[in-house]
Amino acid sequence: MNKKKYPGHLLVANPNNPRDELSRSVIILLSHTDDISIGVQLNSPMPDTTIRKIADNLKMNYSANDPLYNGGNMSSNNIHVIHSPDWQGLSTVLLNDDIAVTSDVSVLAALSRGEGPELFRACAGYWFWGEDRLNKQLDPRWKLEPHKWEVVPSTLENVFQEDGVNQWRCCLDEAVHHRVDTWF
């Protein structure tokens, strides 16, 4: 079974996965251990919900209409802002040299003041895998899991340049090239 760990990497849904809420998804892994894994989906904008609406509820003045993304089916009231590392708050975690995550209101406050990170994506909720389930989904020999994933390192480009299905297609293409590169 695959025991390599991929925190800070992107999970890209395999095209043969079932047509469900994970179909064509791009998920950044915040945590990946033998027991649990946590990831935030990056490419599913929520209809009719923006960062501005969230900021208004928090009595912050945010003027842009940037989308809020559906990060996953767990704790949809929690906002995780995936962002460039040019801004950091007290709870910011660097996932790699290019990508950070902040999960408290400080990043929304900074964005409202025009002082936040240059690149960002706010996501509500997260995905959770327990009991080594993600490792089984990553192992091509394991046949009992309906979901399979391709893995690619996260970069500013593959996290922020595209959106929706276009992001999935670009990341899938990149994952294929990344896999071939590991053969040599």
Rosetta constraint file for C-alpha pairs under 8 A:
AtomPair CA 1 CA 135 HARMONIC 7.15 0.50
AtomPair CA 1 CA 136 HARMONIC 6.81 0.50
AtomPair CA 1 CA 139 HARMONIC 5.69 0.50
AtomPair CA 1 CA 141 HARMONIC 7.60 0.50
AtomPair CA 1 CA 142 HARMONIC 7.69 0.50
AtomPair CA 2 CA 135 HARMONIC 5.86 0.50
AtomPair CA 2 CA 136 HARMONIC 7.24 0.50
AtomPair CA 2 CA 138 HARMONIC 6.53 0.50
AtomPair CA 2 CA 139 HARMONIC 5.21 0.50
AtomPair CA 3 CA 34 HARMONIC 7.58 0.50
AtomPair CA 3 CA 135 HARMONIC 6.70 0.50
AtomPair CA 5 CA 32 HARMONIC 5.85 0.50
AtomPair CA 5 CA 33 HARMONIC 6.65 0.50
AtomPair CA 6 CA 29 HARMONIC 6.92 0.50
AtomPair CA 6 CA 31 HARMONIC 7.88 0.50
AtomPair CA 6 CA 32 HARMONIC 6.07 0.50
AtomPair CA 6 CA 151 HARMONIC 7.98 0.50
AtomPair CA 7 CA 28 HARMONIC 7.97 0.50
AtomPair CA 7 CA 29 HARMONIC 5.09 0.50
AtomPair CA 7 CA 30 HARMONIC 5.58 0.50
AtomPair CA 7 CA 31 HARMONIC 5.15 0.50
AtomPair CA 7 CA 32 HARMONIC 5.35 0.50
AtomPair CA 7 CA 95 HARMONIC 6.92 0.50
AtomPair CA 8 CA 28 HARMONIC 6.23 0.50
AtomPair CA 8 CA 29 HARMONIC 5.25 0.50
AtomPair CA 8 CA 30 HARMONIC 5.89 0.50
AtomPair CA 8 CA 31 HARMONIC 7.63 0.50
AtomPair CA 8 CA 95 HARMONIC 4.70 0.50
AtomPair CA 8 CA 96 HARMONIC 6.12 0.50
AtomPair CA 8 CA 99 HARMONIC 7.61 0.50
AtomPair CA 8 CA 153 HARMONIC 7.06 0.50
AtomPair CA 8 CA 154 HARMONIC 6.40 0.50
AtomPair CA 9 CA 28 HARMONIC 5.75 0.50
AtomPair CA 9 CA 29 HARMONIC 5.71 0.50
AtomPair CA 9 CA 151 HARMONIC 6.66 0.50
AtomPair CA 9 CA 152 HARMONIC 5.78 0.50
AtomPair CA 9 CA 153 HARMONIC 4.46 0.50
AtomPair CA 9 CA 154 HARMONIC 5.00 0.50
AtomPair CA 10 CA 26 HARMONIC 6.45 0.50
AtomPair CA 10 CA 27 HARMONIC 5.41 0.50
AtomPair CA 10 CA 28 HARMONIC 4.45 0.50
AtomPair CA 10 CA 29 HARMONIC 6.23 0.50
AtomPair CA 10 CA 151 HARMONIC 5.67 0.50
AtomPair CA 10 CA 152 HARMONIC 5.29 0.50
AtomPair CA 10 CA 153 HARMONIC 5.98 0.50
AtomPair CA 10 CA 154 HARMONIC 5.59 0.50
AtomPair CA 11 CA 25 HARMONIC 7.91 0.50
AtomPair CA 11 CA 26 HARMONIC 5.69 0.50
AtomPair CA 11 CA 27 HARMONIC 4.99 0.50
AtomPair CA 11 CA 28 HARMONIC 6.22 0.50
AtomPair CA 11 CA 29 HARMONIC 7.18 0.50
AtomPair CA 11 CA 149 HARMONIC 5.75 0.50
AtomPair CA 11 CA 150 HARMONIC 5.73 0.50
AtomPair CA 11 CA 151 HARMONIC 4.93 0.50
AtomPair CA 11 CA 152 HARMONIC 6.83 0.50
AtomPair CA 12 CA 24 HARMONIC 7.33 0.50
AtomPair CA 12 CA 25 HARMONIC 6.08 0.50
AtomPair CA 12 CA 26 HARMONIC 4.77 0.50
AtomPair CA 12 CA 27 HARMONIC 6.59 0.50
AtomPair CA 12 CA 149 HARMONIC 5.48 0.50
AtomPair CA 12 CA 150 HARMONIC 4.96 0.50
AtomPair CA 12 CA 151 HARMONIC 6.14 0.50
AtomPair CA 12 CA 152 HARMONIC 7.65 0.50
AtomPair CA 12 CA 168 HARMONIC 6.68 0.50
AtomPair CA 12 CA 171 HARMONIC 6.59 0.50
AtomPair CA 12 CA 172 HARMONIC 6.10 0.50
AtomPair CA 12 CA 175 HARMONIC 7.64 0.50
AtomPair CA 13 CA 17 HARMONIC 6.84 0.50
AtomPair CA 13 CA 22 HARMONIC 7.04 0.50
AtomPair CA 13 CA 23 HARMONIC 6.29 0.50
AtomPair CA 13 CA 24 HARMONIC 5.30 0.50
AtomPair CA 13 CA 25 HARMONIC 5.35 0.50
AtomPair CA 13 CA 26 HARMONIC 6.52 0.50
AtomPair CA 13 CA 147 HARMONIC 7.59 0.50
AtomPair CA 13 CA 148 HARMONIC 6.51 0.50
AtomPair CA 13 CA 149 HARMONIC 4.96 0.50
AtomPair CA 13 CA 150 HARMONIC 6.39 0.50
AtomPair CA 13 CA 168 HARMONIC 7.72 0.50
AtomPair CA 13 CA 172 HARMONIC 7.82 0.50
AtomPair CA 14 CA 24 HARMONIC 7.41 0.50
AtomPair CA 14 CA 147 HARMONIC 7.44 0.50
AtomPair CA 14 CA 148 HARMONIC 5.53 0.50
AtomPair CA 14 CA 149 HARMONIC 5.25 0.50
AtomPair CA 14 CA 150 HARMONIC 6.24 0.50
AtomPair CA 14 CA 172 HARMONIC 7.88 0.50
AtomPair CA 15 CA 23 HARMONIC 7.70 0.50
AtomPair CA 15 CA 24 HARMONIC 6.96 0.50
AtomPair CA 16 CA 148 HARMONIC 7.95 0.50
AtomPair CA 17 CA 23 HARMONIC 6.36 0.50
AtomPair CA 17 CA 146 HARMONIC 6.39 0.50
AtomPair CA 17 CA 147 HARMONIC 5.22 0.50
AtomPair CA 17 CA 148 HARMONIC 6.42 0.50
AtomPair CA 18 CA 23 HARMONIC 6.47 0.50
AtomPair CA 18 CA 146 HARMONIC 6.79 0.50
AtomPair CA 18 CA 147 HARMONIC 7.02 0.50
AtomPair CA 19 CA 23 HARMONIC 5.22 0.50
AtomPair CA 24 CA 165 HARMONIC 6.56 0.50
AtomPair CA 24 CA 168 HARMONIC 5.87 0.50
AtomPair CA 25 CA 41 HARMONIC 6.64 0.50
AtomPair CA 25 CA 42 HARMONIC 7.64 0.50
AtomPair CA 25 CA 43 HARMONIC 6.44 0.50
AtomPair CA 25 CA 44 HARMONIC 7.54 0.50
AtomPair CA 25 CA 165 HARMONIC 7.92 0.50
AtomPair CA 25 CA 168 HARMONIC 6.21 0.50
AtomPair CA 26 CA 41 HARMONIC 5.66 0.50
AtomPair CA 26 CA 42 HARMONIC 5.76 0.50
AtomPair CA 26 CA 43 HARMONIC 5.97 0.50
AtomPair CA 26 CA 167 HARMONIC 7.43 0.50
AtomPair CA 26 CA 168 HARMONIC 5.83 0.50
AtomPair CA 26 CA 171 HARMONIC 7.60 0.50
AtomPair CA 27 CA 39 HARMONIC 5.80 0.50
AtomPair CA 27 CA 40 HARMONIC 5.20 0.50
AtomPair CA 27 CA 41 HARMONIC 4.09 0.50
AtomPair CA 27 CA 42 HARMONIC 5.76 0.50
AtomPair CA 27 CA 43 HARMONIC 7.90 0.50
AtomPair CA 28 CA 39 HARMONIC 5.28 0.50
AtomPair CA 28 CA 40 HARMONIC 5.34 0.50
AtomPair CA 28 CA 41 HARMONIC 6.38 0.50
AtomPair CA 28 CA 42 HARMONIC 7.07 0.50
AtomPair CA 28 CA 154 HARMONIC 7.48 0.50
AtomPair CA 29 CA 37 HARMONIC 7.31 0.50
AtomPair CA 29 CA 38 HARMONIC 5.92 0.50
AtomPair CA 29 CA 39 HARMONIC 4.14 0.50
AtomPair CA 29 CA 40 HARMONIC 6.57 0.50
AtomPair CA 30 CA 37 HARMONIC 7.61 0.50
AtomPair CA 30 CA 38 HARMONIC 5.57 0.50
AtomPair CA 30 CA 39 HARMONIC 5.26 0.50
AtomPair CA 30 CA 40 HARMONIC 7.26 0.50
AtomPair CA 30 CA 95 HARMONIC 7.10 0.50
AtomPair CA 31 CA 36 HARMONIC 7.61 0.50
AtomPair CA 31 CA 37 HARMONIC 5.15 0.50
AtomPair CA 31 CA 38 HARMONIC 5.08 0.50
AtomPair CA 31 CA 39 HARMONIC 6.89 0.50
AtomPair CA 32 CA 36 HARMONIC 6.31 0.50
AtomPair CA 32 CA 37 HARMONIC 4.30 0.50
AtomPair CA 32 CA 38 HARMONIC 6.62 0.50
AtomPair CA 33 CA 37 HARMONIC 5.97 0.50
AtomPair CA 33 CA 132 HARMONIC 7.88 0.50
AtomPair CA 34 CA 131 HARMONIC 7.56 0.50
AtomPair CA 34 CA 132 HARMONIC 5.42 0.50
AtomPair CA 34 CA 135 HARMONIC 7.49 0.50
AtomPair CA 35 CA 130 HARMONIC 5.79 0.50
AtomPair CA 35 CA 131 HARMONIC 4.99 0.50
AtomPair CA 35 CA 132 HARMONIC 4.99 0.50
AtomPair CA 36 CA 128 HARMONIC 7.24 0.50
AtomPair CA 36 CA 129 HARMONIC 5.55 0.50
AtomPair CA 36 CA 130 HARMONIC 4.46 0.50
AtomPair CA 36 CA 131 HARMONIC 6.28 0.50
AtomPair CA 36 CA 132 HARMONIC 6.36 0.50
AtomPair CA 36 CA 133 HARMONIC 7.96 0.50
AtomPair CA 36 CA 134 HARMONIC 7.98 0.50
AtomPair CA 37 CA 128 HARMONIC 5.84 0.50
AtomPair CA 37 CA 129 HARMONIC 5.07 0.50
AtomPair CA 37 CA 130 HARMONIC 6.56 0.50
AtomPair CA 37 CA 134 HARMONIC 6.87 0.50
AtomPair CA 38 CA 126 HARMONIC 6.79 0.50
AtomPair CA 38 CA 127 HARMONIC 5.66 0.50
AtomPair CA 38 CA 128 HARMONIC 4.76 0.50
AtomPair CA 38 CA 129 HARMONIC 6.49 0.50
AtomPair CA 39 CA 71 HARMONIC 7.91 0.50
AtomPair CA 39 CA 72 HARMONIC 7.89 0.50
AtomPair CA 39 CA 126 HARMONIC 5.72 0.50
AtomPair CA 39 CA 127 HARMONIC 5.15 0.50
AtomPair CA 39 CA 128 HARMONIC 6.66 0.50
AtomPair CA 40 CA 71 HARMONIC 4.62 0.50
AtomPair CA 40 CA 72 HARMONIC 6.15 0.50
AtomPair CA 40 CA 80 HARMONIC 7.83 0.50
AtomPair CA 40 CA 123 HARMONIC 7.10 0.50
AtomPair CA 40 CA 125 HARMONIC 7.12 0.50
AtomPair CA 40 CA 126 HARMONIC 4.71 0.50
AtomPair CA 40 CA 127 HARMONIC 6.06 0.50
AtomPair CA 41 CA 69 HARMONIC 7.61 0.50
AtomPair CA 41 CA 70 HARMONIC 6.57 0.50
AtomPair CA 41 CA 71 HARMONIC 4.25 0.50
AtomPair CA 41 CA 72 HARMONIC 6.00 0.50
AtomPair CA 41 CA 123 HARMONIC 7.35 0.50
AtomPair CA 41 CA 126 HARMONIC 6.93 0.50
AtomPair CA 41 CA 127 HARMONIC 7.54 0.50
AtomPair CA 42 CA 69 HARMONIC 6.55 0.50
AtomPair CA 42 CA 70 HARMONIC 7.50 0.50
AtomPair CA 42 CA 71 HARMONIC 6.35 0.50
AtomPair CA 42 CA 121 HARMONIC 7.37 0.50
AtomPair CA 42 CA 123 HARMONIC 7.04 0.50
AtomPair CA 42 CA 159 HARMONIC 7.36 0.50
AtomPair CA 42 CA 163 HARMONIC 7.94 0.50
AtomPair CA 43 CA 69 HARMONIC 6.93 0.50
AtomPair CA 43 CA 70 HARMONIC 7.94 0.50
AtomPair CA 43 CA 163 HARMONIC 5.34 0.50
AtomPair CA 43 CA 164 HARMONIC 4.50 0.50
AtomPair CA 43 CA 165 HARMONIC 7.27 0.50
AtomPair CA 43 CA 167 HARMONIC 6.60 0.50
AtomPair CA 43 CA 168 HARMONIC 7.39 0.50
AtomPair CA 44 CA 69 HARMONIC 5.35 0.50
AtomPair CA 44 CA 70 HARMONIC 5.49 0.50
AtomPair CA 44 CA 71 HARMONIC 7.52 0.50
AtomPair CA 44 CA 163 HARMONIC 7.72 0.50
AtomPair CA 44 CA 164 HARMONIC 5.68 0.50
AtomPair CA 45 CA 67 HARMONIC 6.03 0.50
AtomPair CA 45 CA 68 HARMONIC 5.85 0.50
AtomPair CA 45 CA 69 HARMONIC 4.14 0.50
AtomPair CA 45 CA 70 HARMONIC 6.06 0.50
AtomPair CA 45 CA 164 HARMONIC 7.22 0.50
AtomPair CA 46 CA 50 HARMONIC 7.75 0.50
AtomPair CA 46 CA 67 HARMONIC 6.92 0.50
AtomPair CA 46 CA 68 HARMONIC 5.79 0.50
AtomPair CA 46 CA 69 HARMONIC 5.19 0.50
AtomPair CA 46 CA 70 HARMONIC 5.71 0.50
AtomPair CA 49 CA 53 HARMONIC 6.58 0.50
AtomPair CA 49 CA 67 HARMONIC 6.47 0.50
AtomPair CA 49 CA 68 HARMONIC 5.90 0.50
AtomPair CA 50 CA 54 HARMONIC 6.75 0.50
AtomPair CA 50 CA 65 HARMONIC 5.92 0.50
AtomPair CA 50 CA 66 HARMONIC 5.66 0.50
AtomPair CA 50 CA 67 HARMONIC 4.38 0.50
AtomPair CA 50 CA 68 HARMONIC 4.79 0.50
AtomPair CA 51 CA 55 HARMONIC 6.06 0.50
AtomPair CA 51 CA 62 HARMONIC 7.65 0.50
AtomPair CA 51 CA 64 HARMONIC 7.93 0.50
AtomPair CA 51 CA 65 HARMONIC 6.67 0.50
AtomPair CA 51 CA 66 HARMONIC 5.75 0.50
AtomPair CA 51 CA 67 HARMONIC 5.97 0.50
AtomPair CA 51 CA 68 HARMONIC 5.47 0.50
AtomPair CA 51 CA 122 HARMONIC 7.23 0.50
AtomPair CA 52 CA 56 HARMONIC 6.02 0.50
AtomPair CA 52 CA 61 HARMONIC 7.76 0.50
AtomPair CA 52 CA 62 HARMONIC 5.31 0.50
AtomPair CA 52 CA 63 HARMONIC 6.53 0.50
AtomPair CA 52 CA 64 HARMONIC 6.49 0.50
AtomPair CA 52 CA 65 HARMONIC 5.86 0.50
AtomPair CA 52 CA 66 HARMONIC 7.14 0.50
AtomPair CA 53 CA 57 HARMONIC 6.34 0.50
AtomPair CA 54 CA 58 HARMONIC 6.48 0.50
AtomPair CA 55 CA 59 HARMONIC 6.20 0.50
AtomPair CA 55 CA 60 HARMONIC 4.90 0.50
AtomPair CA 55 CA 61 HARMONIC 6.55 0.50
AtomPair CA 55 CA 62 HARMONIC 6.09 0.50
AtomPair CA 55 CA 108 HARMONIC 7.13 0.50
AtomPair CA 55 CA 112 HARMONIC 7.78 0.50
AtomPair CA 56 CA 60 HARMONIC 5.42 0.50
AtomPair CA 56 CA 61 HARMONIC 6.47 0.50
AtomPair CA 56 CA 62 HARMONIC 7.31 0.50
AtomPair CA 60 CA 109 HARMONIC 6.88 0.50
AtomPair CA 60 CA 112 HARMONIC 6.47 0.50
AtomPair CA 61 CA 112 HARMONIC 5.73 0.50
AtomPair CA 61 CA 113 HARMONIC 7.88 0.50
AtomPair CA 62 CA 111 HARMONIC 7.39 0.50
AtomPair CA 62 CA 112 HARMONIC 4.63 0.50
AtomPair CA 62 CA 113 HARMONIC 7.78 0.50
AtomPair CA 63 CA 112 HARMONIC 7.54 0.50
AtomPair CA 67 CA 122 HARMONIC 7.65 0.50
AtomPair CA 68 CA 121 HARMONIC 7.48 0.50
AtomPair CA 68 CA 122 HARMONIC 5.48 0.50
AtomPair CA 68 CA 123 HARMONIC 5.72 0.50
AtomPair CA 68 CA 124 HARMONIC 7.02 0.50
AtomPair CA 69 CA 121 HARMONIC 7.44 0.50
AtomPair CA 69 CA 122 HARMONIC 6.14 0.50
AtomPair CA 69 CA 123 HARMONIC 4.42 0.50
AtomPair CA 69 CA 124 HARMONIC 6.14 0.50
AtomPair CA 70 CA 76 HARMONIC 7.84 0.50
AtomPair CA 70 CA 123 HARMONIC 5.57 0.50
AtomPair CA 70 CA 124 HARMONIC 5.26 0.50
AtomPair CA 70 CA 125 HARMONIC 6.56 0.50
AtomPair CA 71 CA 76 HARMONIC 7.65 0.50
AtomPair CA 71 CA 80 HARMONIC 7.94 0.50
AtomPair CA 71 CA 123 HARMONIC 4.69 0.50
AtomPair CA 71 CA 124 HARMONIC 4.92 0.50
AtomPair CA 71 CA 125 HARMONIC 4.65 0.50
AtomPair CA 71 CA 126 HARMONIC 4.79 0.50
AtomPair CA 71 CA 127 HARMONIC 7.15 0.50
AtomPair CA 72 CA 76 HARMONIC 7.08 0.50
AtomPair CA 72 CA 124 HARMONIC 7.00 0.50
AtomPair CA 72 CA 125 HARMONIC 4.73 0.50
AtomPair CA 72 CA 126 HARMONIC 3.87 0.50
AtomPair CA 72 CA 127 HARMONIC 4.69 0.50
AtomPair CA 73 CA 125 HARMONIC 6.05 0.50
AtomPair CA 73 CA 126 HARMONIC 6.02 0.50
AtomPair CA 73 CA 127 HARMONIC 5.97 0.50
AtomPair CA 74 CA 125 HARMONIC 5.27 0.50
AtomPair CA 74 CA 126 HARMONIC 5.25 0.50
AtomPair CA 74 CA 127 HARMONIC 6.01 0.50
AtomPair CA 74 CA 128 HARMONIC 7.16 0.50
AtomPair CA 75 CA 124 HARMONIC 7.62 0.50
AtomPair CA 75 CA 125 HARMONIC 4.84 0.50
AtomPair CA 75 CA 126 HARMONIC 6.75 0.50
AtomPair CA 76 CA 124 HARMONIC 4.95 0.50
AtomPair CA 76 CA 125 HARMONIC 3.81 0.50
AtomPair CA 76 CA 126 HARMONIC 7.22 0.50
AtomPair CA 77 CA 124 HARMONIC 6.24 0.50
AtomPair CA 77 CA 125 HARMONIC 6.45 0.50
AtomPair CA 78 CA 103 HARMONIC 7.47 0.50
AtomPair CA 78 CA 124 HARMONIC 5.61 0.50
AtomPair CA 78 CA 125 HARMONIC 5.51 0.50
AtomPair CA 79 CA 103 HARMONIC 6.02 0.50
AtomPair CA 79 CA 104 HARMONIC 7.37 0.50
AtomPair CA 79 CA 122 HARMONIC 6.46 0.50
AtomPair CA 79 CA 123 HARMONIC 5.49 0.50
AtomPair CA 79 CA 124 HARMONIC 4.53 0.50
AtomPair CA 79 CA 125 HARMONIC 6.36 0.50
AtomPair CA 80 CA 101 HARMONIC 6.60 0.50
AtomPair CA 80 CA 102 HARMONIC 5.91 0.50
AtomPair CA 80 CA 103 HARMONIC 4.50 0.50
AtomPair CA 80 CA 104 HARMONIC 7.45 0.50
AtomPair CA 80 CA 122 HARMONIC 5.81 0.50
AtomPair CA 80 CA 123 HARMONIC 5.24 0.50
AtomPair CA 80 CA 124 HARMONIC 6.37 0.50
AtomPair CA 80 CA 125 HARMONIC 7.36 0.50
AtomPair CA 81 CA 101 HARMONIC 5.53 0.50
AtomPair CA 81 CA 102 HARMONIC 5.31 0.50
AtomPair CA 81 CA 103 HARMONIC 6.20 0.50
AtomPair CA 81 CA 107 HARMONIC 7.38 0.50
AtomPair CA 81 CA 120 HARMONIC 6.44 0.50
AtomPair CA 81 CA 121 HARMONIC 5.57 0.50
AtomPair CA 81 CA 122 HARMONIC 4.27 0.50
AtomPair CA 81 CA 123 HARMONIC 6.11 0.50
AtomPair CA 82 CA 99 HARMONIC 6.98 0.50
AtomPair CA 82 CA 100 HARMONIC 5.83 0.50
AtomPair CA 82 CA 101 HARMONIC 4.47 0.50
AtomPair CA 82 CA 102 HARMONIC 6.69 0.50
AtomPair CA 82 CA 120 HARMONIC 5.53 0.50
AtomPair CA 82 CA 121 HARMONIC 5.26 0.50
AtomPair CA 82 CA 122 HARMONIC 6.34 0.50
AtomPair CA 82 CA 123 HARMONIC 7.68 0.50
AtomPair CA 83 CA 99 HARMONIC 5.80 0.50
AtomPair CA 83 CA 100 HARMONIC 5.25 0.50
AtomPair CA 83 CA 101 HARMONIC 5.96 0.50
AtomPair CA 83 CA 102 HARMONIC 7.85 0.50
AtomPair CA 83 CA 117 HARMONIC 6.30 0.50
AtomPair CA 83 CA 118 HARMONIC 7.71 0.50
AtomPair CA 83 CA 119 HARMONIC 5.46 0.50
AtomPair CA 83 CA 120 HARMONIC 4.03 0.50
AtomPair CA 83 CA 121 HARMONIC 6.32 0.50
AtomPair CA 84 CA 98 HARMONIC 6.03 0.50
AtomPair CA 84 CA 99 HARMONIC 5.13 0.50
AtomPair CA 84 CA 100 HARMONIC 5.93 0.50
AtomPair CA 84 CA 117 HARMONIC 5.93 0.50
AtomPair CA 84 CA 118 HARMONIC 6.54 0.50
AtomPair CA 84 CA 119 HARMONIC 5.28 0.50
AtomPair CA 84 CA 120 HARMONIC 6.42 0.50
AtomPair CA 84 CA 156 HARMONIC 7.07 0.50
AtomPair CA 85 CA 94 HARMONIC 7.13 0.50
AtomPair CA 85 CA 97 HARMONIC 7.50 0.50
AtomPair CA 85 CA 98 HARMONIC 6.26 0.50
AtomPair CA 85 CA 99 HARMONIC 5.90 0.50
AtomPair CA 85 CA 100 HARMONIC 5.47 0.50
AtomPair CA 85 CA 117 HARMONIC 7.04 0.50
AtomPair CA 86 CA 117 HARMONIC 5.66 0.50
AtomPair CA 86 CA 118 HARMONIC 7.05 0.50
AtomPair CA 87 CA 116 HARMONIC 5.94 0.50
AtomPair CA 87 CA 117 HARMONIC 4.83 0.50
AtomPair CA 87 CA 118 HARMONIC 7.96 0.50
AtomPair CA 88 CA 92 HARMONIC 5.56 0.50
AtomPair CA 88 CA 102 HARMONIC 7.83 0.50
AtomPair CA 88 CA 117 HARMONIC 7.95 0.50
AtomPair CA 89 CA 102 HARMONIC 7.20 0.50
AtomPair CA 89 CA 106 HARMONIC 6.63 0.50
AtomPair CA 89 CA 107 HARMONIC 6.93 0.50
AtomPair CA 91 CA 102 HARMONIC 5.88 0.50
AtomPair CA 91 CA 103 HARMONIC 6.82 0.50
AtomPair CA 91 CA 104 HARMONIC 6.85 0.50
AtomPair CA 92 CA 100 HARMONIC 6.61 0.50
AtomPair CA 92 CA 101 HARMONIC 5.58 0.50
AtomPair CA 92 CA 102 HARMONIC 4.40 0.50
AtomPair CA 92 CA 103 HARMONIC 7.27 0.50
AtomPair CA 93 CA 100 HARMONIC 5.55 0.50
AtomPair CA 93 CA 101 HARMONIC 5.39 0.50
AtomPair CA 93 CA 102 HARMONIC 6.47 0.50
AtomPair CA 94 CA 99 HARMONIC 6.22 0.50
AtomPair CA 94 CA 100 HARMONIC 4.26 0.50
AtomPair CA 94 CA 101 HARMONIC 6.55 0.50
AtomPair CA 95 CA 99 HARMONIC 5.54 0.50
AtomPair CA 95 CA 100 HARMONIC 5.23 0.50
AtomPair CA 95 CA 101 HARMONIC 7.16 0.50
AtomPair CA 96 CA 100 HARMONIC 7.03 0.50
AtomPair CA 98 CA 154 HARMONIC 7.70 0.50
AtomPair CA 98 CA 155 HARMONIC 5.79 0.50
AtomPair CA 98 CA 156 HARMONIC 5.94 0.50
AtomPair CA 99 CA 154 HARMONIC 7.30 0.50
AtomPair CA 99 CA 155 HARMONIC 6.83 0.50
AtomPair CA 99 CA 156 HARMONIC 6.83 0.50
AtomPair CA 102 CA 107 HARMONIC 6.65 0.50
AtomPair CA 103 CA 107 HARMONIC 7.90 0.50
AtomPair CA 104 CA 108 HARMONIC 7.94 0.50
AtomPair CA 105 CA 109 HARMONIC 6.25 0.50
AtomPair CA 106 CA 110 HARMONIC 6.12 0.50
AtomPair CA 107 CA 111 HARMONIC 6.10 0.50
AtomPair CA 107 CA 116 HARMONIC 6.25 0.50
AtomPair CA 108 CA 112 HARMONIC 6.10 0.50
AtomPair CA 108 CA 116 HARMONIC 7.66 0.50
AtomPair CA 109 CA 113 HARMONIC 6.40 0.50
AtomPair CA 109 CA 116 HARMONIC 7.99 0.50
AtomPair CA 110 CA 114 HARMONIC 6.22 0.50
AtomPair CA 110 CA 115 HARMONIC 4.88 0.50
AtomPair CA 110 CA 116 HARMONIC 4.59 0.50
AtomPair CA 111 CA 115 HARMONIC 5.56 0.50
AtomPair CA 111 CA 116 HARMONIC 4.32 0.50
AtomPair CA 111 CA 117 HARMONIC 7.28 0.50
AtomPair CA 112 CA 116 HARMONIC 7.80 0.50
AtomPair CA 119 CA 160 HARMONIC 7.02 0.50
AtomPair CA 120 CA 160 HARMONIC 7.29 0.50
AtomPair CA 121 CA 160 HARMONIC 7.50 0.50
AtomPair CA 129 CA 133 HARMONIC 5.76 0.50
AtomPair CA 129 CA 134 HARMONIC 5.85 0.50
AtomPair CA 130 CA 134 HARMONIC 7.54 0.50
AtomPair CA 132 CA 136 HARMONIC 6.60 0.50
AtomPair CA 133 CA 137 HARMONIC 6.35 0.50
AtomPair CA 134 CA 138 HARMONIC 6.18 0.50
AtomPair CA 135 CA 139 HARMONIC 6.28 0.50
AtomPair CA 136 CA 142 HARMONIC 6.03 0.50
AtomPair CA 136 CA 145 HARMONIC 7.06 0.50
AtomPair CA 137 CA 142 HARMONIC 7.11 0.50
AtomPair CA 137 CA 145 HARMONIC 5.90 0.50
AtomPair CA 137 CA 146 HARMONIC 7.83 0.50
AtomPair CA 137 CA 147 HARMONIC 5.97 0.50
AtomPair CA 137 CA 148 HARMONIC 4.99 0.50
AtomPair CA 137 CA 149 HARMONIC 6.60 0.50
AtomPair CA 138 CA 148 HARMONIC 6.01 0.50
AtomPair CA 138 CA 149 HARMONIC 5.73 0.50
AtomPair CA 138 CA 150 HARMONIC 7.50 0.50
AtomPair CA 140 CA 148 HARMONIC 7.68 0.50
AtomPair CA 150 CA 172 HARMONIC 7.20 0.50
AtomPair CA 150 CA 175 HARMONIC 6.07 0.50
AtomPair CA 150 CA 176 HARMONIC 7.91 0.50
AtomPair CA 151 CA 175 HARMONIC 5.93 0.50
AtomPair CA 152 CA 171 HARMONIC 7.42 0.50
AtomPair CA 152 CA 174 HARMONIC 6.97 0.50
AtomPair CA 152 CA 175 HARMONIC 5.06 0.50
AtomPair CA 152 CA 178 HARMONIC 6.47 0.50
AtomPair CA 154 CA 158 HARMONIC 6.39 0.50
AtomPair CA 154 CA 159 HARMONIC 6.47 0.50
AtomPair CA 155 CA 159 HARMONIC 6.05 0.50
AtomPair CA 156 CA 160 HARMONIC 5.83 0.50
AtomPair CA 156 CA 161 HARMONIC 7.54 0.50
AtomPair CA 157 CA 161 HARMONIC 5.18 0.50
AtomPair CA 157 CA 162 HARMONIC 7.95 0.50
AtomPair CA 158 CA 162 HARMONIC 6.99 0.50
AtomPair CA 158 CA 167 HARMONIC 7.16 0.50
AtomPair CA 158 CA 170 HARMONIC 7.44 0.50
AtomPair CA 158 CA 171 HARMONIC 6.38 0.50
AtomPair CA 159 CA 167 HARMONIC 7.96 0.50
AtomPair CA 161 CA 167 HARMONIC 7.74 0.50
AtomPair CA 162 CA 166 HARMONIC 6.01 0.50
AtomPair CA 162 CA 167 HARMONIC 4.63 0.50
AtomPair CA 162 CA 170 HARMONIC 7.87 0.50
AtomPair CA 163 CA 167 HARMONIC 4.72 0.50
AtomPair CA 163 CA 168 HARMONIC 7.79 0.50
AtomPair CA 164 CA 168 HARMONIC 6.68 0.50
AtomPair CA 165 CA 169 HARMONIC 6.19 0.50
AtomPair CA 166 CA 170 HARMONIC 6.16 0.50
AtomPair CA 167 CA 171 HARMONIC 6.01 0.50
AtomPair CA 168 CA 172 HARMONIC 5.92 0.50
AtomPair CA 169 CA 173 HARMONIC 6.17 0.50
AtomPair CA 170 CA 174 HARMONIC 6.19 0.50
AtomPair CA 171 CA 175 HARMONIC 5.96 0.50
AtomPair CA 172 CA 176 HARMONIC 6.35 0.50
AtomPair CA 173 CA 177 HARMONIC 6.56 0.50
AtomPair CA 174 CA 178 HARMONIC 6.03 0.50
AtomPair CA 175 CA 179 HARMONIC 6.04 0.50
AtomPair CA 176 CA 180 HARMONIC 6.32 0.50
AtomPair CA 177 CA 181 HARMONIC 6.16 0.50
AtomPair CA 178 CA 182 HARMONIC 6.48 0.50
AtomPair CA 179 CA 183 HARMONIC 6.93 0.50
AtomPair CA 180 CA 184 HARMONIC 7.53 0.50
